[in-house]
Amino acid sequence: MNSKVLKTKNLVASLSDRFRALPEGWRCRLQPEVDKAYFKSLEAFLGAKLQQKKMIFPSPELWFAALARVSFEGVKVVILGQDPYHGSGQATGLCFSVGEGLKLPPSLVNIYKELAADLKISPRTSGSLEGWAEQGVLLLNSVLTVDDGVAASHQGQGWETFTDQVIRRIAEERNGVVFVLWGAYAQKKGDFIDHKRHLVLKSAHPSPLSAYRGFFGSRPFSAINEWLTQRGETAISW
């Protein structure tokens, strides 16, 4: 095997390697996905991108950041996004979150506006949502990678199937989790969640294109905390 082929195989293997670094609760439940044809195809797709020195966001060490930050057993809230930000330095592996010091994306600006109206919390200047993740908020995009500057460029490559299984495992094996479904895309992705076992909050997406059609005034943050405290759990410090 020549060195070029060996290098390509190492790049392709990196997705599985990064999966194996996740907390055991995720690994034991999602390992069957790694062995399926769609995941191997996704692995090859990403490996080819890296081999061609294409810029992918977020950086590879952050592809599974949402699952790395919150253990399966520790998930209290799931917020579903769609794709990572495709601007330089924006994507962190957590949906809606951006790196420290970066301009707030419009949807996050509106999330902060609703948070301020709901819980009287002053809008923050930082776009990092790491603090939410540390408290058990799984900030999960449907697609976990994207090409530099090309929105939705990794849709249909297999990520959606993988993240469907993440949601399904939580919905079927846990009780009392809050699922936050903003917009039609997230609501369709989560349409199998049992509303009798979990709290499912639906509204318009916080994007400027739709926020005034039901996101503003939906008060999701107080609803989440009321649900958690009624169940004897610690509320989220938003």
Backbone as CSV, one residue per row, in Angstrom:
resi,resn,N_x,N_y,N_z,CA_x,CA_y,CA_z,C_x,C_y,C_z
1,MET,0.854,-1.201,0.000,0.000,0.000,0.000,0.889,1.250,0.000
2,ASN,0.673,2.143,-1.001,1.538,3.318,-1.047,1.142,4.333,-0.002
3,SER,2.019,5.315,0.208,1.815,6.267,1.306,0.587,7.130,1.094
4,LYS,0.253,7.434,-0.173,-0.925,8.263,-0.440,-2.204,7.541,-0.025
5,VAL,-2.302,6.254,-0.379,-3.479,5.473,0.006,-3.551,5.330,1.519
6,LEU,-2.420,5.076,2.164,-2.393,4.937,3.613,-2.857,6.215,4.286
7,LYS,-2.402,7.374,3.773,-2.810,8.656,4.350,-4.318,8.841,4.216
8,THR,-4.863,8.481,3.045,-6.305,8.609,2.842,-7.071,7.732,3.823
9,LYS,-6.614,6.481,4.028,-7.283,5.586,4.965,-7.257,6.157,6.377
10,ASN,-6.163,6.784,6.759,-6.073,7.367,8.092,-7.069,8.507,8.253
11,LEU,-7.229,9.316,7.195,-8.180,10.411,7.250,-9.601,9.872,7.353
12,VAL,-9.906,8.846,6.557,-11.237,8.260,6.588,-11.540,7.677,7.959
13,ALA,-10.568,7.048,8.562,-10.767,6.411,9.860,-10.994,7.420,10.973
14,SER,-10.670,8.685,10.735,-10.734,9.667,11.813,-12.137,9.840,12.365
15,LEU,-13.175,9.677,11.539,-14.536,9.832,12.037,-14.857,8.749,13.059
16,SER,-14.527,7.521,12.753,-14.747,6.425,13.705,-13.901,6.610,14.957
17,ASP,-12.668,7.064,14.782,-11.806,7.308,15.935,-12.423,8.338,16.856
18,ARG,-12.966,9.382,16.285,-13.573,10.441,17.106,-14.836,9.940,17.786
19,PHE,-15.582,9.084,17.110,-16.746,8.475,17.749,-16.324,7.664,18.963
20,ARG,-15.252,6.902,18.834,-14.800,6.041,19.931,-14.320,6.839,21.138
21,ALA,-14.093,8.136,20.974,-13.671,8.972,22.096,-14.855,9.532,22.889
22,LEU,-16.084,9.253,22.438,-17.266,9.771,23.119,-17.505,9.034,24.436
23,PRO,-18.276,9.647,25.340,-18.638,8.953,26.584,-19.319,7.615,26.295
24,GLU,-19.132,6.663,27.182,-19.592,5.295,26.958,-21.094,5.216,26.696
25,GLY,-21.869,6.058,27.372,-23.312,6.011,27.193,-23.732,6.205,25.749
26,TRP,-23.048,7.079,25.040,-23.328,7.282,23.611,-22.752,6.140,22.789
27,ARG,-21.527,5.743,23.096,-20.859,4.725,22.291,-21.642,3.415,22.274
28,CYS,-22.059,2.956,23.430,-22.708,1.653,23.486,-24.050,1.662,22.768
29,ARG,-24.709,2.799,22.712,-26.007,2.877,22.054,-25.908,3.159,20.560
30,LEU,-24.859,3.827,20.139,-24.745,4.253,18.747,-23.736,3.456,17.938
31,GLN,-23.004,2.546,18.580,-22.020,1.750,17.857,-22.634,1.015,16.657
32,PRO,-23.846,0.479,16.762,-24.421,-0.175,15.580,-24.496,0.736,14.360
33,GLU,-24.648,2.050,14.587,-24.697,2.982,13.455,-23.353,3.060,12.746
34,VAL,-22.281,3.024,13.508,-20.931,3.140,12.941,-20.637,1.985,11.997
35,ASP,-21.259,0.853,12.232,-21.015,-0.337,11.422,-21.887,-0.402,10.169
36,LYS,-22.791,0.560,9.995,-23.710,0.530,8.860,-23.106,1.208,7.626
37,ALA,-23.677,0.858,6.478,-23.136,1.348,5.202,-23.200,2.868,5.111
38,TYR,-24.288,3.489,5.592,-24.405,4.937,5.458,-23.302,5.663,6.223
39,PHE,-22.924,5.131,7.417,-21.889,5.783,8.215,-20.534,5.637,7.528
40,LYS,-20.286,4.486,6.962,-19.021,4.282,6.245,-18.947,5.190,5.021
41,SER,-20.084,5.412,4.367,-20.130,6.332,3.234,-19.860,7.767,3.686
42,LEU,-20.451,8.151,4.816,-20.196,9.475,5.392,-18.722,9.629,5.732
43,GLU,-18.159,8.595,6.307,-16.748,8.606,6.674,-15.868,8.823,5.442
44,ALA,-16.204,8.136,4.363,-15.445,8.276,3.122,-15.609,9.675,2.534
45,PHE,-16.817,10.213,2.605,-17.099,11.565,2.109,-16.246,12.599,2.828
46,LEU,-16.213,12.522,4.154,-15.428,13.482,4.933,-13.929,13.257,4.725
47,GLY,-13.532,11.997,4.650,-12.131,11.701,4.423,-11.637,12.260,3.109
48,ALA,-12.464,12.159,2.060,-12.088,12.699,0.759,-11.965,14.214,0.812
49,LYS,-12.869,14.856,1.548,-12.794,16.315,1.700,-11.473,16.716,2.345
50,LEU,-11.095,16.018,3.407,-9.849,16.333,4.104,-8.639,16.035,3.227
51,GLN,-8.698,14.938,2.492,-7.606,14.580,1.597,-7.386,15.669,0.546
52,GLN,-8.488,16.278,0.096,-8.429,17.350,-0.898,-8.131,18.708,-0.266
53,LYS,-7.899,18.686,1.048,-7.602,19.897,1.817,-8.747,20.915,1.752
54,LYS,-9.957,20.407,1.688,-11.126,21.268,1.753,-11.335,21.737,3.193
55,MET,-11.773,22.967,3.363,-12.065,23.502,4.690,-13.464,23.076,5.106
56,ILE,-13.544,22.377,6.235,-14.817,21.910,6.783,-15.021,22.568,8.141
57,PHE,-16.259,22.968,8.405,-16.604,23.507,9.721,-17.623,22.597,10.399
58,PRO,-17.547,22.428,11.718,-16.433,22.869,12.555,-15.195,22.017,12.279
59,SER,-14.106,22.308,12.956,-12.894,21.525,12.787,-13.151,20.098,13.287
60,PRO,-12.419,19.110,12.759,-12.730,17.701,13.051,-12.853,17.350,14.528
61,GLU,-12.055,17.968,15.383,-12.138,17.621,16.800,-13.452,18.058,17.435
62,LEU,-14.255,18.859,16.700,-15.529,19.344,17.227,-16.739,18.695,16.541
63,TRP,-16.505,17.746,15.656,-17.636,17.154,14.938,-18.655,16.539,15.885
64,PHE,-18.198,15.911,16.944,-19.103,15.284,17.920,-19.176,16.083,19.223
65,ALA,-18.924,17.379,19.140,-18.846,18.193,20.360,-20.125,18.147,21.184
66,ALA,-21.279,18.152,20.534,-22.540,18.148,21.295,-22.644,16.913,22.174
67,LEU,-22.262,15.756,21.632,-22.330,14.509,22.398,-21.195,14.417,23.411
68,ALA,-20.076,15.024,23.106,-18.943,14.988,24.032,-19.207,15.841,25.271
69,ARG,-20.005,16.902,25.119,-20.240,17.834,26.231,-21.282,17.334,27.217
70,VAL,-22.206,16.491,26.743,-23.316,16.034,27.588,-23.396,14.516,27.497
71,SER,-23.290,13.837,28.614,-23.424,12.384,28.608,-24.858,11.989,28.302
72,PHE,-25.050,10.763,27.844,-26.402,10.279,27.572,-27.267,10.372,28.824
73,GLU,-26.718,9.973,29.926,-27.462,9.965,31.187,-27.724,11.375,31.705
74,GLY,-26.933,12.347,31.252,-27.047,13.703,31.767,-27.917,14.633,30.950
75,VAL,-28.485,14.150,29.840,-29.306,15.013,28.984,-30.602,15.378,29.696
76,LYS,-30.826,16.665,29.848,-32.071,17.167,30.427,-32.940,17.858,29.379
77,VAL,-32.268,18.505,28.432,-32.948,19.272,27.396,-32.248,18.993,26.070
78,VAL,-33.020,18.854,25.003,-32.467,18.725,23.652,-32.985,19.892,22.818
79,ILE,-32.077,20.684,22.275,-32.439,21.729,21.320,-31.906,21.298,19.957
80,LEU,-32.798,21.208,18.977,-32.421,20.723,17.658,-32.165,21.880,16.694
81,GLY,-31.010,21.828,16.049,-30.696,22.751,14.972,-30.630,21.988,13.661
82,GLN,-30.175,22.679,12.609,-30.154,22.045,11.294,-28.735,21.813,10.794
83,ASP,-27.984,22.878,10.526,-26.626,22.765,9.998,-25.688,23.652,10.808
84,PRO,-24.402,23.335,10.826,-23.434,24.243,11.458,-23.342,25.559,10.683
85,TYR,-22.912,26.596,11.364,-22.602,27.848,10.670,-21.471,27.586,9.680
86,HIS,-21.525,28.253,8.527,-20.528,27.994,7.493,-19.516,29.131,7.319
87,GLY,-19.528,30.086,8.264,-18.543,31.157,8.234,-17.312,30.793,9.047
88,SER,-16.192,31.383,8.706,-14.926,31.055,9.363,-14.995,31.285,10.869
89,GLY,-14.668,30.244,11.637,-14.580,30.348,13.087,-15.886,30.322,13.833
90,GLN,-17.011,30.279,13.117,-18.309,30.349,13.794,-18.713,29.038,14.458
91,ALA,-18.628,27.941,13.721,-19.178,26.668,14.202,-18.362,26.100,15.358
92,THR,-19.069,25.654,16.377,-18.426,25.090,17.568,-18.820,23.634,17.803
93,GLY,-19.701,23.101,16.964,-20.235,21.763,17.205,-21.471,21.762,18.071
94,LEU,-21.877,22.925,18.560,-23.098,23.084,19.351,-24.053,23.961,18.551
95,CYS,-25.267,23.517,18.333,-26.170,24.289,17.498,-26.452,25.664,18.112
96,PHE,-26.518,26.668,17.244,-26.796,28.064,17.554,-25.635,28.771,18.258
97,SER,-24.649,28.044,18.730,-23.534,28.622,19.483,-22.415,29.045,18.529
98,VAL,-21.729,30.143,18.880,-20.544,30.570,18.136,-19.400,30.816,19.114
99,GLY,-18.209,30.897,18.572,-17.036,31.111,19.400,-17.031,32.467,20.079
100,GLU,-16.280,32.549,21.153,-16.146,33.808,21.904,-15.600,34.909,20.994
101,GLY,-16.147,36.105,21.162,-15.646,37.264,20.448,-16.205,37.451,19.052
102,LEU,-17.025,36.517,18.581,-17.591,36.632,17.242,-18.940,37.344,17.289
103,LYS,-19.285,37.957,16.183,-20.579,38.624,16.064,-21.695,37.596,16.223
104,LEU,-22.744,37.974,16.938,-23.858,37.053,17.157,-24.651,36.865,15.868
105,PRO,-24.896,35.626,15.456,-25.755,35.379,14.293,-27.185,35.835,14.575
106,PRO,-27.937,36.176,13.548,-29.297,36.704,13.755,-30.211,35.794,14.569
107,SER,-30.157,34.484,14.338,-31.034,33.582,15.100,-30.686,33.597,16.581
108,LEU,-29.403,33.672,16.891,-28.989,33.703,18.289,-29.383,35.027,18.930
109,VAL,-29.305,36.107,18.178,-29.779,37.402,18.678,-31.240,37.278,19.104
110,ASN,-32.050,36.629,18.285,-33.472,36.488,18.600,-33.707,35.524,19.764
111,ILE,-32.875,34.500,19.876,-32.969,33.601,21.034,-32.717,34.391,22.313
112,TYR,-31.710,35.230,22.298,-31.409,36.054,23.469,-32.525,37.059,23.756
113,LYS,-33.156,37.582,22.714,-34.281,38.513,22.914,-35.434,37.801,23.610
114,GLU,-35.734,36.587,23.172,-36.821,35.840,23.795,-36.465,35.440,25.219
115,LEU,-35.207,35.106,25.444,-34.747,34.781,26.794,-34.919,35.981,27.717
116,ALA,-34.588,37.162,27.208,-34.732,38.385,28.007,-36.197,38.647,28.329
117,ALA,-37.063,38.466,27.345,-38.491,38.709,27.563,-39.104,37.664,28.483
118,ASP,-38.624,36.451,28.379,-39.189,35.332,29.133,-38.755,35.355,30.599
119,LEU,-37.462,35.493,30.823,-36.923,35.371,32.183,-36.269,36.655,32.691
120,LYS,-36.447,37.742,31.945,-35.881,39.052,32.346,-34.362,38.981,32.497
121,ILE,-33.735,38.190,31.638,-32.280,38.091,31.625,-31.740,38.997,30.535
122,SER,-30.843,39.885,30.871,-30.293,40.807,29.888,-29.585,40.049,28.781
123,PRO,-29.795,40.458,27.527,-29.116,39.784,26.409,-27.610,39.765,26.614
124,ARG,-27.008,38.616,26.356,-25.572,38.463,26.543,-24.825,38.929,25.302
125,THR,-23.564,39.277,25.501,-22.727,39.665,24.368,-21.974,38.467,23.804
126,SER,-21.785,37.435,24.613,-21.089,36.235,24.154,-22.049,35.295,23.440
127,GLY,-21.602,34.734,22.319,-22.420,33.778,21.595,-22.153,32.340,21.977
128,SER,-21.272,32.105,22.942,-20.964,30.743,23.358,-22.076,30.191,24.250
129,LEU,-22.552,29.008,23.919,-23.585,28.336,24.711,-23.015,27.146,25.473
130,GLU,-21.705,27.159,25.658,-21.045,26.087,26.419,-21.664,25.915,27.800
131,GLY,-22.016,27.025,28.424,-22.602,26.961,29.763,-23.908,26.194,29.792
132,TRP,-24.675,26.280,28.726,-25.916,25.501,28.652,-25.586,24.021,28.560
133,ALA,-24.622,23.684,27.695,-24.243,22.282,27.520,-23.752,21.676,28.828
134,GLU,-23.014,22.439,29.595,-22.476,21.941,30.860,-23.579,21.591,31.858
135,GLN,-24.777,22.120,31.649,-25.898,21.850,32.553,-26.851,20.774,32.015
136,GLY,-26.483,20.137,30.901,-27.313,19.063,30.381,-28.181,19.426,29.197
137,VAL,-27.870,20.536,28.533,-28.608,20.923,27.329,-27.845,20.407,26.114
138,LEU,-28.426,19.432,25.421,-27.809,18.867,24.228,-28.151,19.753,23.045
139,LEU,-27.147,20.431,22.511,-27.329,21.382,21.412,-26.945,20.669,20.116
140,LEU,-27.904,19.959,19.542,-27.640,19.000,18.480,-28.114,19.498,17.127
141,ASN,-27.183,19.666,16.201,-27.557,19.899,14.809,-27.931,18.583,14.153
142,SER,-28.781,18.644,13.136,-29.120,17.467,12.360,-27.944,17.007,11.507
143,VAL,-27.228,17.965,10.950,-26.028,17.717,10.154,-24.854,18.328,10.913
144,LEU,-23.775,17.579,11.069,-22.716,18.007,11.991,-21.513,18.642,11.307
145,THR,-21.514,18.735,9.972,-20.401,19.370,9.260,-20.933,20.155,8.068
146,VAL,-20.081,21.041,7.547,-20.459,21.866,6.397,-19.190,22.363,5.716
147,ASP,-19.258,22.606,4.410,-18.133,23.206,3.699,-18.038,24.693,4.012
148,ASP,-16.837,25.190,3.999,-16.584,26.617,4.195,-17.393,27.439,3.199
149,GLY,-18.284,28.288,3.733,-19.016,29.226,2.902,-20.153,28.657,2.080
150,VAL,-20.467,27.363,2.252,-21.514,26.741,1.429,-22.568,26.128,2.344
151,ALA,-23.631,26.853,2.586,-24.679,26.378,3.488,-25.282,25.069,3.003
152,ALA,-25.582,24.179,3.948,-26.276,22.913,3.686,-25.503,21.981,2.755
153,SER,-24.213,22.166,2.621,-23.420,21.407,1.645,-23.186,19.958,2.040
154,HIS,-23.411,19.590,3.307,-23.226,18.199,3.716,-24.551,17.505,4.026
155,GLN,-25.648,18.123,3.626,-26.940,17.462,3.800,-27.021,16.242,2.882
156,GLY,-27.718,15.205,3.345,-27.928,14.024,2.541,-26.745,13.079,2.453
157,GLN,-25.733,13.291,3.295,-24.541,12.442,3.268,-24.543,11.382,4.368
158,GLY,-25.539,11.427,5.246,-25.628,10.410,6.292,-25.756,10.951,7.701
159,TRP,-25.384,12.205,7.900,-25.477,12.752,9.260,-26.903,12.703,9.794
160,GLU,-27.881,12.982,8.935,-29.268,13.025,9.404,-29.704,11.677,9.983
161,THR,-29.268,10.599,9.351,-29.612,9.262,9.855,-28.979,9.028,11.220
162,PHE,-27.732,9.444,11.365,-27.038,9.274,12.640,-27.712,10.086,13.749
163,THR,-28.008,11.354,13.489,-28.606,12.187,14.538,-30.051,11.792,14.823
164,ASP,-30.742,11.214,13.836,-32.063,10.633,14.120,-31.949,9.566,15.205
165,GLN,-30.905,8.758,15.128,-30.714,7.699,16.117,-30.344,8.264,17.489
166,VAL,-29.607,9.367,17.507,-29.323,10.035,18.786,-30.630,10.416,19.466
167,ILE,-31.510,11.060,18.706,-32.792,11.502,19.259,-33.645,10.304,19.669
168,ARG,-33.645,9.272,18.826,-34.467,8.099,19.117,-34.027,7.402,20.399
169,ARG,-32.707,7.298,20.599,-32.204,6.638,21.807,-32.639,7.417,23.057
170,ILE,-32.552,8.730,22.991,-32.979,9.545,24.135,-34.476,9.380,24.359
171,ALA,-35.243,9.496,23.284,-36.704,9.444,23.391,-37.200,8.103,23.913
172,GLU,-36.504,7.014,23.546,-36.973,5.683,23.921,-36.408,5.176,25.245
173,GLU,-35.232,5.655,25.621,-34.580,5.097,26.807,-34.573,6.032,28.013
174,ARG,-34.922,7.276,27.798,-34.984,8.222,28.904,-36.441,8.635,29.127
175,ASN,-36.698,9.244,30.271,-38.014,9.800,30.567,-37.875,11.248,31.014
176,GLY,-38.851,12.058,30.653,-38.908,13.415,31.170,-37.918,14.399,30.579
177,VAL,-37.390,14.111,29.405,-36.481,15.044,28.734,-37.309,16.109,28.012
178,VAL,-36.799,17.327,27.951,-37.460,18.398,27.206,-36.854,18.456,25.803
179,PHE,-37.699,18.365,24.793,-37.266,18.498,23.405,-37.773,19.832,22.868
180,VAL,-36.852,20.665,22.392,-37.190,21.987,21.880,-37.058,21.943,20.364
181,LEU,-38.199,22.068,19.686,-38.250,21.930,18.232,-38.664,23.266,17.616
182,TRP,-37.685,23.996,17.149,-37.930,25.313,16.555,-37.967,25.192,15.040
183,GLY,-39.111,25.441,14.460,-39.243,25.414,13.012,-39.676,24.065,12.476
184,ALA,-40.149,24.069,11.228,-40.716,22.873,10.613,-39.689,21.757,10.475
185,TYR,-38.444,22.089,10.182,-37.420,21.055,9.996,-37.222,20.256,11.288
186,ALA,-37.041,20.968,12.396,-36.833,20.289,13.677,-38.076,19.509,14.094
187,GLN,-39.243,20.061,13.831,-40.485,19.398,14.227,-40.690,18.105,13.451
188,LYS,-40.327,18.105,12.181,-40.427,16.873,11.395,-39.422,15.836,11.887
189,LYS,-38.225,16.292,12.226,-37.184,15.373,12.692,-37.575,14.728,14.020
190,GLY,-38.329,15.428,14.826,-38.705,14.911,16.140,-40.136,14.440,16.237
191,ASP,-40.765,14.136,15.080,-42.203,13.829,15.131,-42.520,12.476,15.755
192,PHE,-41.498,11.654,16.012,-41.760,10.342,16.631,-41.648,10.386,18.152
193,ILE,-41.284,11.515,18.735,-41.080,11.611,20.181,-42.427,11.461,20.905
194,ASP,-42.447,10.630,21.934,-43.657,10.374,22.715,-43.917,11.542,23.665
195,HIS,-45.001,12.278,23.392,-45.330,13.448,24.214,-45.788,13.054,25.611
196,LYS,-46.132,11.804,25.819,-46.551,11.367,27.158,-45.342,11.129,28.067
197,ARG,-44.207,10.843,27.470,-42.991,10.566,28.246,-42.109,11.801,28.392
198,HIS,-42.268,12.752,27.481,-41.370,13.899,27.439,-42.161,15.186,27.232
199,LEU,-41.526,16.306,27.543,-42.094,17.610,27.219,-41.544,18.031,25.863
200,VAL,-42.444,18.274,24.926,-42.048,18.677,23.577,-42.555,20.092,23.329
201,LEU,-41.626,21.010,23.133,-41.961,22.421,22.906,-41.737,22.751,21.436
202,LYS,-42.793,23.232,20.787,-42.716,23.576,19.368,-43.054,25.048,19.160
203,SER,-42.333,25.669,18.253,-42.650,27.038,17.863,-41.997,27.316,16.529
204,ALA,-42.189,28.518,16.019,-41.471,28.954,14.827,-39.972,29.003,15.123
205,HIS,-39.191,29.010,14.069,-37.731,29.100,14.193,-37.336,30.523,14.594
206,PRO,-36.242,30.690,15.344,-35.814,32.036,15.741,-35.181,32.863,14.630
207,SER,-35.068,32.349,13.434,-34.553,33.125,12.311,-35.368,34.399,12.123
208,PRO,-34.728,35.481,11.691,-35.480,36.722,11.417,-36.609,36.525,10.421
209,LEU,-36.529,35.493,9.583,-37.569,35.234,8.597,-38.844,34.687,9.227
210,SER,-38.741,34.126,10.439,-39.911,33.466,11.022,-40.153,33.794,12.489
211,ALA,-39.229,34.480,13.141,-39.328,34.673,14.591,-40.618,35.362,15.009
212,TYR,-41.126,36.252,14.157,-42.350,36.978,14.505,-43.607,36.167,14.206
213,ARG,-43.430,34.929,13.735,-44.585,34.082,13.441,-44.773,33.006,14.511
214,GLY,-44.318,33.311,15.724,-44.589,32.388,16.822,-43.418,32.040,17.708
215,PHE,-42.211,32.453,17.316,-41.093,32.218,18.233,-41.125,33.233,19.362
216,PHE,-41.209,34.513,19.007,-41.308,35.533,20.046,-42.614,35.355,20.809
217,GLY,-42.480,35.299,22.113,-43.645,35.090,22.961,-43.905,33.642,23.320
218,SER,-43.092,32.726,22.814,-43.309,31.296,23.088,-42.811,30.883,24.468
219,ARG,-41.931,31.654,25.077,-41.442,31.461,26.444,-40.928,30.042,26.717
220,PRO,-40.044,29.533,25.905,-39.569,28.168,26.118,-38.708,27.999,27.359
221,PHE,-37.971,29.023,27.717,-36.998,28.885,28.809,-37.684,28.737,30.161
222,SER,-38.726,29.502,30.402,-39.465,29.346,31.658,-40.217,28.026,31.675
223,ALA,-40.724,27.589,30.516,-41.434,26.301,30.453,-40.490,25.147,30.772
224,ILE,-39.264,25.231,30.261,-38.271,24.190,30.545,-37.980,24.132,32.041
225,ASN,-37.706,25.286,32.629,-37.337,25.301,34.044,-38.492,24.883,34.946
226,GLU,-39.703,25.247,34.575,-40.860,24.822,35.365,-40.997,23.299,35.318
227,TRP,-40.816,22.719,34.139,-40.880,21.261,33.977,-39.817,20.577,34.824
228,LEU,-38.595,21.080,34.758,-37.495,20.451,35.485,-37.704,20.529,36.990
229,THR,-38.101,21.683,37.484,-38.263,21.840,38.934,-39.439,21.017,39.452
230,GLN,-40.494,20.884,38.650,-41.629,20.047,39.043,-41.230,18.588,39.177
231,ARG,-40.178,18.204,38.425,-39.690,16.833,38.474,-38.556,16.661,39.482
232,GLY,-38.298,17.710,40.265,-37.261,17.621,41.280,-35.855,17.790,40.743
233,GLU,-35.709,18.303,39.531,-34.404,18.511,38.930,-34.006,19.983,39.014
234,THR,-32.741,20.234,38.861,-32.235,21.606,38.914,-32.581,22.333,37.627
235,ALA,-33.100,23.551,37.765,-33.409,24.366,36.603,-32.125,24.760,35.880
236,ILE,-32.249,25.121,34.610,-31.111,25.559,33.816,-30.834,27.028,34.106
237,SER,-29.598,27.380,34.363,-29.199,28.768,34.503,-28.854,29.296,33.125
238,TRP,-29.853,29.926,32.507,-29.689,30.388,31.131,-28.817,31.637,31.066
